[in-house]
Amino acid sequence: MGDKFDEMKGRAKEAAGDLADDDELKREGKMDRAGAAVKRTADDAKDKVDDAVDAVKDRIDRADDDR
């Protein structure tokens, strides 16, 4: 959820920077949006790793049950 807030905050800063002709504020907005994208990518990768670990655990449990 933090990534969505950072995305919205970044968009707001960029828009404000455009209106005020403030390049620094626009850069901050772009950095906020980039940070949100990194968070989203990291969360997606973590979810995939968690799924893979769960799949391995399930296989081990089934193998143990078969013994």
N, C-alpha and C positions, 0 to 999 in steps of 0.2 A: 504494500500500500504506500510506503514511503516513496517508491519510484513514481507513482502517479502524482503525488503532491509535488515532487521535484520537477516533474514534467510540466505541470500547470504553472508552478512558480517560474520556471524558465521561460515559458511562453509569455507570461505576464511581463517579465523583465524585458524580454525582447521587444514586445509591443510598446512598452513604456519608453524603451530606448529609441525605438523608431519615432515615436511621437516627439520626444525631447531632443532628437538628433544627438543621442548620447551613446557613442560607440562602446564605452566601457560597460554600460548597463546592458547593451546588446550582447557583448562578450560574456558577461556573467550569466545571462539567460541561456546562451548556447552551452556554457559549461554545466549549468544545472540540468539541462536536457540531456547532455552527454552522460552525466553522472547517473541520471535515471535509466538510461539505456544500459549502462554497465551493470547497475543493480539488477535490472530485469534479466539480463543475460546470465549473471551469476546465479540468480534464483532458479532460472530454467535449468542450468547445468547441475545445480544441487538436486533439483527434483529428479533429473535423469539418473544421477548417481544413486540417490535413495531408492529409486525403482529397481535399478540393477542389483543393489545390495539385497533388497527384499526378495528378488527373484532367486538369487543364489541361496539365501536362507531357506526359502521354500523348497528348493531342490534338495538341500541338505536334510531338512526335516522329513521329506518324503523318502529319501534314501534310508534314513534312520528307522522310519516306520516299517520299511520293507525287510529289515533285518530280523 
